[in-house]
Amino acid sequence: MGEEEYRADPDGVRTQLGRNLTYGLLDSLGRAIVHGRFDGRGFLTEGELSRQHGVSRSVTREAVKMLTAKGLLSARPRQGTVVQARTSWNLFDTDVLRWLLERKFSLELLQHFNELRIAIEPEAAALAARHADAGDLADIGGGLERMTAADQGQDDILEADIDFHVAILRASRNPFYVQFRDVVTTALRTSIRFTNRLIGHSASIADHKAVLDAIAARDPDAARRAMRKIIGDVLVLMERAEAIG
């Protein structure tokens, strides 16, 4: 067998690791940890992992090192490598967030994500109203145009909506907000699908246009309010869904 081959995961299920064995093993083990396959049981030793997955010790060691950096594992004296408590997981790591969102659907996780968004994106919109240049406005406008086309079945709804929000994060000129784009991109894919299913249609074009108009008018307060309305409406939908059960 070549590098593109199948290996057994911790439960004996064969999984394709792909050409890059380190990242394939990282993805397989990370998903297993986040999905709870090691709950109540010890994590495997380096030798056991190498044997089960048919990879070298160096590949295993590197994958474990990466999982440790993501907060999923820790090495303790006389205890070996153990799975960390979920409170230690790096939720800003896009792999960890993706694995979490791949689990059984969690409305609570999406609520937490949108509560984070409402603390960041309205301020990013306000900063964009102060700092956006012509290129930024064109990018935000392009996202809105894609959303309009998607509403008519001519573009991808998810990608268009994500483009709009990520363009505003970039236009904020705040490097911390800009780095939030990967988390937004990862989690919005699930959040948008969920809210669109609840309301039976895609996001409000008018509400998103209000954000663009406020940014273009250099009105930070209006941009903040308009973005807060978009995310606030999502949270209201989720509260209703939670009440219905």
ABEGO torsion letter per residue (X at the ends): XBABBBBBBAAGBBBBAEABAAAAAAAAAAAAAAAGAABGBBBBBAAAAAAAAGBBAAAAAAAAAAAAAAGABBBBBGAEBBBBBAAABBAABAAAAAAAAABBBBAAAAAAAAAAAAAAAAAAAAAAAAABBAAAAAAAAAAAAAAAAAAAGABBAAAAAAAAAAAAAAAAGBAAAAAAAAAAAAAAAAAAAAAAAAAGBBBBAAAAAAAAAAAAAGBAAAAAAAAAAAAAAAAAAAAAAAAAX
